[in-house]
Amino acid sequence: MSGDDPGPLIRLFGLTGGRARPQGETFDLVAIVTTIGDIPEPADLIPEHRAVLTLCRRPTPVADVAAHLRLPLNITRVILGDLRRDGLLAIDRPRPVAQTIDERIYREVLHGLRSL
């Protein structure tokens, strides 16, 4: 490590302000992250925040955000929690599979059962 490079641990500590957990409600790897509204000016954000907001213009799982940032999951969660707190992101739990089946499929199943 050179004298100019503080090393990865110092950098991660700086990204999260020393926090290891996000503020607010917890979320898991499959939670869906979506940017809300316009991205603030570059001077208002660190590069990692900007990268997350750009990536999440389309709904993106937390695991994919961490992989894109090449950061540990706990650090990514802190960053996402900060952006959510600032009203820049929505983090939603995926719906259970039972809730994703639409009414049409229920009708088809019911019709099939009645025809037996």
N, C-alpha and C positions, 0 to 999 in steps of 0.2 A: 504494500500500500504506500503510495507516495504521500508527501506532506500536504498536497492540495486535496487529496481525496479523503473525506472523513469516514469513508467506509459505509457499507450497506446498513448496519444497525443504527448508526447515527442518523442517516437519511430517513429511515423508516420511523424513528422516534420523532423526527421533525415533521413528517407528513401527518402524524396523528396527534401531535402535541403530547406524546407519551401515553396516550390512551390505547388500551388493548381491546376495548369493546365499544360498539356504537351506542350512541345515546338513543333513548326511545325504545320503541317496540323492536324485538329481535326478529330476524328473518333468516331463512336458510338458503342453501345453494340453489334451489330451484325457484326461489322467489323471482318475480319478473320486475325489472327496473325499466322505467320509462321517463324520459325527460319531459318536464312540464314547461310549456311556454318557450320563450326565446332564451338563448344562451347569453349571459352577461358579457360585458366587454372583457377582453383578454387581461387587462390590468387587475381585474377583480378576482381572478381565479389562478390557482396554481396549475401547472400543465396536466397533472393527473385529473383534476376536477374537469378541466376542459375536455380531456380525452373521454371521460365517462359520459359527460353530457352529449358529446358528439356521437359516441357509440350508441347511446340509449335513446336516440331519436326514434328508433324502432324498439319495441319491447325486447329486452335481452335478459336472460337468466343471470343471477349473481355470479355463478361459476364462470360464465363466459366473460363477464366484466373482469374478474380476477385474472383469467388467462390472458386477456387482451392487455391488461396493465402490467402483466408479469410481476405481480405483487402477491404476497401471502394473503390468504383468504381473510384473516382477521384484520389486516391493514385495509383491504378493500372494503370490508364491512364498515369500518370506521369512516372511511371516505364517503361511502354511500349514505351512511347515517347523517353525516354533516350536510351533505347536499339535500337530503330529505328534510332535515331541520330548517334549512334555508328556503324551503319551498321550491327547489329546482328539480326534484325527482319525486316520482311516486314509486313505492315498492309494494307490490301486491303479491299475496300468496297465490299460487296457482289453484284454480278450482279443482276440487276432487273430481275424479273421472265420472262419478255418478251424476254430477251436476252439469257435465259438458254434453250429455246426450240430449238432443233436442226433442221437442214434443212429437215431432213427426215419427221418430223411431219408436217412441212409446206406443203411438197409435198403430204402427205396423206390427209390433209385437202383440198388442192386444187383439188386433184383427186376426193374426196368425193363430193365436190361442183359441179364439172363438170358432175358427174354421175347423179345428180339430174335432 
